[in-house]
Amino acid sequence: MSGGGTSAEYIKHHLTNLAYGKLPAGYERVGEHGGSHVLEESTWTMARSPEEASAMGFNAVHVDTLGWSIVTGLVFCFLFWRMAQKATAGVPSGLLNFVEMIVEFIDTTVKDTFHYSNKLIAPMALTIFCWIFLMNLMDLVPVDWLPMLAAKLTGNPHQYFKVVPTTDVNITLGMAFTVFGLMIFFSIKEKGVMGFVKELTLHPFHASKWYVNILLIPINLILESVSLIAKPISLGLRLFGNLYAGEMIFILIAIMFGAGWALGLFAGVLQWAWAVFHVLVITLQAFVFMVLTIVYMSMAHDVEEEH
């Protein structure tokens, strides 16, 4: 980014979201050109620093994350809608052939993993894979291009602007907890409330004597609750961690371009090599998230008693 600064400031700038939120009354706000003033009342505004975004707390909205996630979602919807319009009984070609390959691949994966009747699972799997892949794909855009464009459009050379939605834990955990909510919903729908409660209290330890089971209920509940809650957390953090690390490597490579022509040339080779490898990473992470979602939905539909 323009404006100089140290490498640490450059990294911090690229990893800070464009946040909009509510600063509390009494907050001392530093002006863009120096000086400060105390807010007399709560104010909705764009954060000028990570400290302001932190002060906004839960009220902070990451505008860049939401914006790019919506844009990639619309791209996915438009692309598949257009291909559906062009679909014919003949042999597909070009982009239509690629889209049909993806649909067939997802359909086969769902059939191999999910052995129950639910018309929601295949479309959900397709949406998850394609949407996460497109959000991950933003990681291949050179790290300075879009932030510099945002800086020029706003006239603020220090404009915060993160581009990859999946490097924001709010997006990845939001998707994971949505999957978790569906898992709980289908578990109760298929097994009933008591069946779901029994799943949490009578497994993994079970005895033939009812009074022994009563003693085992607290232990089972703790173990099963931890296992249940760990599913969405691990699902979201896995995606976030891999993409965040990938973005950090791109940022570190970008710093090398300002260290002379020799390191700049080496950085160009590294950037190309990492981009090629990262194509596998972003595809694999989208696939893993989709497959685990299908597995969790299959577990929610499994009503067979273990004992």
C-alpha positions as CSV (number, residue, x, y, z in Angstrom):
1,M,0.0,0.0,0.0
2,S,1.0,3.6,-0.6
3,G,2.0,5.8,2.3
4,G,5.2,4.0,3.4
5,G,5.3,2.5,6.9
6,T,7.1,-0.6,8.3
7,S,6.5,-4.2,7.3
8,A,4.6,-4.7,10.5
9,E,2.3,-1.8,9.7
10,Y,1.8,-3.1,6.2
11,I,0.8,-6.6,7.4
12,K,-1.5,-5.1,10.1
13,H,-3.1,-2.9,7.5
14,H,-3.9,-5.8,5.1
15,L,-5.3,-7.9,7.9
16,T,-7.7,-5.3,9.2
17,N,-11.3,-5.3,8.1
18,L,-13.3,-2.2,6.9
19,A,-15.6,-2.0,9.9
20,Y,-18.8,-0.1,10.4
21,G,-20.3,0.1,13.9
22,K,-21.3,2.1,16.9
23,L,-18.8,3.9,19.0
24,P,-19.9,4.4,22.6
25,A,-20.5,7.9,24.2
26,G,-17.3,9.1,25.9
27,Y,-15.0,7.4,23.4
28,E,-11.9,9.6,22.6
29,R,-11.6,9.5,18.9
30,V,-8.4,10.5,17.0
31,G,-8.9,12.6,13.9
32,E,-7.7,11.6,10.5
33,H,-5.3,14.6,10.5
34,G,-4.3,14.5,14.2
35,G,-5.9,15.8,17.3
36,S,-8.7,14.1,19.1
37,H,-12.2,14.7,20.4
38,V,-14.6,12.9,22.8
39,L,-17.9,11.7,21.5
40,E,-20.8,13.2,23.3
41,E,-23.2,10.4,22.3
42,S,-23.1,7.0,20.7
43,T,-22.2,7.3,17.0
44,W,-22.5,4.9,14.1
45,T,-19.5,5.4,11.8
46,M,-16.7,3.7,9.9
47,A,-13.7,2.6,12.1
48,R,-10.5,4.5,11.4
49,S,-8.3,2.0,13.3
50,P,-8.3,-1.5,14.7
51,E,-8.8,0.1,18.1
52,E,-12.0,1.8,17.0
53,A,-13.2,-1.5,15.5
54,S,-12.5,-3.2,18.8
55,A,-14.3,-0.5,20.7
56,M,-17.4,-1.1,18.6
57,G,-17.5,-4.7,19.9
58,F,-20.4,-6.9,18.7
59,N,-21.9,-3.9,16.9
60,A,-19.1,-3.9,14.3
61,V,-20.0,-5.0,10.8
62,H,-17.2,-6.1,8.5
63,V,-18.4,-4.3,5.3
64,D,-15.7,-5.7,3.1
65,T,-16.3,-9.3,4.2
66,L,-20.0,-9.0,3.8
67,G,-19.7,-7.2,0.4
68,W,-17.4,-9.8,-1.2
69,S,-19.3,-12.7,0.2
70,I,-22.5,-11.3,-1.3
71,V,-20.7,-10.6,-4.6
72,T,-19.3,-14.1,-4.9
73,G,-22.6,-15.6,-4.0
74,L,-24.3,-13.5,-6.7
75,V,-21.7,-14.6,-9.2
76,F,-22.4,-18.3,-8.3
77,C,-26.2,-17.8,-8.7
78,F,-25.9,-15.9,-12.0
79,L,-23.4,-18.4,-13.5
80,F,-25.4,-21.5,-12.7
81,W,-28.7,-19.8,-13.7
82,R,-27.2,-18.9,-17.1
83,M,-25.8,-22.4,-17.6
84,A,-29.3,-23.8,-16.7
85,Q,-30.8,-21.7,-19.4
86,K,-28.3,-23.0,-21.9
87,A,-28.6,-26.7,-20.9
88,T,-29.7,-28.9,-23.8
89,A,-30.1,-32.6,-24.5
90,G,-27.0,-32.5,-26.6
91,V,-23.3,-32.8,-25.7
92,P,-22.3,-29.8,-23.6
93,S,-19.3,-27.7,-24.4
94,G,-17.1,-25.1,-22.8
95,L,-18.3,-23.6,-19.5
96,L,-21.6,-25.6,-19.6
97,N,-19.6,-28.8,-19.6
98,F,-17.5,-27.7,-16.7
99,V,-20.6,-26.7,-14.7
100,E,-22.3,-30.1,-15.4
101,M,-19.1,-31.9,-14.3
102,I,-19.2,-30.0,-11.0
103,V,-22.9,-30.8,-10.5
104,E,-22.4,-34.5,-11.4
105,F,-19.3,-34.7,-9.0
106,I,-21.3,-33.2,-6.1
107,D,-24.3,-35.4,-6.8
108,T,-22.1,-38.5,-6.8
109,T,-20.4,-37.4,-3.6
110,V,-23.7,-36.9,-1.9
111,K,-25.1,-40.3,-3.0
112,D,-21.9,-42.0,-1.7
113,T,-22.0,-40.3,1.7
114,F,-25.7,-39.5,2.4
115,H,-28.0,-42.6,2.3
116,Y,-31.3,-41.0,3.3
117,S,-34.1,-39.1,1.6
118,N,-33.7,-35.3,1.8
119,K,-33.9,-33.1,-1.2
120,L,-32.1,-30.2,0.6
121,I,-28.7,-32.0,1.0
122,A,-27.5,-32.0,-2.7
123,P,-28.3,-28.4,-3.5
124,M,-26.8,-27.3,-0.1
125,A,-23.6,-29.3,-0.8
126,L,-23.4,-27.7,-4.3
127,T,-23.9,-24.2,-2.9
128,I,-21.4,-24.7,-0.1
129,F,-18.7,-26.0,-2.4
130,C,-19.1,-23.4,-5.1
131,W,-19.6,-20.4,-2.8
132,I,-16.6,-21.3,-0.6
133,F,-14.5,-22.0,-3.6
134,L,-15.3,-18.5,-5.1
135,M,-14.6,-16.8,-1.8
136,N,-11.3,-18.6,-1.5
137,L,-10.5,-17.8,-5.1
138,M,-10.3,-14.1,-4.1
139,D,-7.0,-15.1,-2.4
140,L,-5.4,-15.3,-5.8
141,V,-6.0,-11.6,-6.6
142,P,-2.7,-9.8,-5.9
143,V,-3.0,-8.5,-2.3
144,D,-2.5,-4.8,-3.2
145,W,-4.7,-4.4,-6.3
146,L,-8.2,-4.1,-4.8
147,P,-7.1,-2.3,-1.6
148,M,-5.3,0.3,-3.7
149,L,-8.4,0.7,-5.9
150,A,-10.5,1.2,-2.7
151,A,-8.0,3.8,-1.5
152,K,-8.2,5.7,-4.8
153,L,-12.0,5.6,-4.9
154,T,-12.3,6.8,-1.3
155,G,-9.4,9.3,-1.4
156,N,-8.0,7.7,1.8
157,P,-4.5,6.2,1.2
158,H,-4.9,4.3,4.5
159,Q,-8.3,2.7,3.7
160,Y,-8.7,-0.7,5.3
161,F,-10.1,-3.2,2.8
162,K,-9.8,-7.0,3.1
163,V,-10.7,-9.0,0.0
164,V,-10.9,-12.7,1.0
165,P,-14.1,-13.4,3.0
166,T,-12.9,-16.7,4.3
167,T,-10.0,-15.0,6.1
168,D,-12.6,-13.5,8.4
169,V,-13.5,-15.9,11.2
170,N,-17.0,-14.4,11.4
171,I,-17.9,-15.8,7.9
172,T,-16.4,-19.2,8.4
173,L,-17.9,-19.7,11.9
174,G,-21.2,-18.2,10.7
175,M,-21.4,-20.8,7.9
176,A,-20.3,-23.6,10.4
177,F,-23.0,-22.7,13.0
178,T,-25.6,-22.6,10.2
179,V,-24.7,-26.1,9.3
180,F,-24.7,-26.9,13.1
181,G,-28.3,-25.5,13.4
182,L,-29.5,-27.7,10.5
183,M,-27.8,-30.7,12.1
184,I,-29.7,-30.1,15.4
185,F,-32.9,-29.4,13.4
186,F,-32.8,-32.7,11.4
187,S,-31.6,-34.7,14.5
188,I,-34.7,-33.6,16.4
189,K,-36.9,-34.0,13.3
190,E,-35.8,-37.5,12.5
191,K,-35.2,-38.8,16.1
192,G,-37.7,-36.8,18.1
193,V,-36.8,-34.7,21.1
194,M,-36.4,-37.7,23.4
195,G,-34.3,-39.5,20.8
196,F,-32.0,-36.5,20.6
197,V,-31.8,-36.3,24.4
198,K,-31.0,-40.1,24.6
199,E,-28.3,-39.6,22.0
200,L,-26.6,-37.1,24.3
201,T,-27.1,-38.9,27.6
202,L,-26.9,-42.7,26.8
203,H,-23.8,-42.7,24.6
204,P,-21.0,-43.6,24.5
205,F,-21.3,-45.4,27.8
206,H,-24.3,-47.6,28.4
207,A,-25.2,-50.3,30.8
208,S,-28.0,-52.9,31.1
209,K,-29.0,-51.7,34.5
210,W,-31.2,-48.5,34.6
211,Y,-29.7,-47.2,37.8
212,V,-26.2,-47.5,36.4
213,N,-27.3,-45.5,33.3
214,I,-28.5,-42.7,35.6
215,L,-25.0,-42.5,37.1
216,L,-23.5,-42.5,33.6
217,I,-25.8,-39.7,32.2
218,P,-23.7,-36.7,33.5
219,I,-20.5,-38.3,32.0
220,N,-22.2,-39.0,28.7
221,L,-23.7,-35.6,28.5
222,I,-20.4,-33.8,29.1
223,L,-18.6,-36.0,26.5
224,E,-21.3,-35.8,23.9
225,S,-21.8,-32.0,24.4
226,V,-18.1,-31.3,23.9
227,S,-18.1,-33.5,20.8
228,L,-21.2,-31.8,19.4
229,I,-20.0,-28.3,20.0
230,A,-16.6,-29.1,18.6
231,K,-18.1,-30.0,15.2
232,P,-19.0,-26.4,14.1
233,I,-16.0,-24.8,15.8
234,S,-13.5,-27.2,14.1
235,L,-15.4,-26.9,10.8
236,G,-15.2,-23.1,10.8
237,L,-11.7,-22.7,12.2
238,R,-10.2,-25.2,9.8
239,L,-11.3,-23.1,6.8
240,F,-10.4,-19.9,8.4
241,G,-6.9,-21.1,9.5
242,N,-5.9,-22.4,6.1
243,L,-7.1,-19.4,4.2
244,Y,-5.7,-16.9,6.7
245,A,-2.3,-18.6,6.5
246,G,-2.4,-18.6,2.7
247,E,-3.2,-14.9,2.7
248,M,-0.4,-14.1,5.2
249,I,2.1,-15.9,2.9
250,F,1.0,-13.7,-0.1
251,I,1.4,-10.6,2.1
252,L,4.9,-11.6,3.1
253,I,5.8,-12.3,-0.5
254,A,4.4,-8.8,-1.5
255,I,6.7,-7.2,1.1
256,M,9.7,-8.6,-0.7
257,F,8.9,-6.6,-3.9
258,G,10.0,-3.5,-2.0
259,A,13.4,-4.9,-1.0
260,G,15.2,-4.4,-4.3
261,W,15.1,-5.9,-7.8
262,A,16.8,-9.2,-6.8
263,L,14.4,-10.0,-4.0
264,G,11.6,-8.6,-6.2
265,L,12.4,-11.1,-9.0
266,F,12.6,-13.9,-6.4
267,A,9.3,-12.8,-5.0
268,G,7.7,-13.0,-8.4
269,V,8.7,-16.6,-8.7
270,L,7.5,-17.4,-5.2
271,Q,4.2,-15.7,-5.8
272,W,3.6,-17.7,-9.0
273,A,4.6,-21.0,-7.3
274,W,2.5,-20.3,-4.2
275,A,-0.5,-19.3,-6.3
276,V,-0.3,-22.6,-8.3
277,F,-0.1,-24.6,-5.0
278,H,-2.8,-22.4,-3.4
279,V,-5.3,-23.4,-6.2
280,L,-5.2,-26.9,-4.7
281,V,-5.6,-25.5,-1.1
282,I,-8.7,-23.4,-1.9
283,T,-10.3,-26.3,-3.8
284,L,-9.5,-28.8,-1.1
285,Q,-10.8,-26.6,1.7
286,A,-14.1,-26.0,-0.1
287,F,-14.4,-29.8,-0.7
288,V,-13.6,-30.6,3.0
289,F,-16.2,-28.2,4.3
290,M,-18.8,-29.7,1.9
291,V,-18.0,-33.3,2.7
292,L,-18.1,-32.7,6.5
293,T,-21.4,-31.0,6.1
294,I,-22.8,-34.0,4.3
295,V,-21.4,-36.3,7.0
296,Y,-23.0,-34.2,9.7
297,M,-26.3,-34.3,7.9
298,S,-26.0,-38.1,7.6
299,M,-25.3,-38.4,11.3
300,A,-28.4,-36.3,12.0
301,H,-30.6,-38.6,9.9
302,D,-29.2,-41.8,11.5
303,V,-31.9,-43.1,13.7
304,E,-30.5,-46.7,14.2
305,E,-30.1,-47.5,17.8
306,E,-26.6,-48.5,18.9
307,H,-27.9,-50.4,21.9
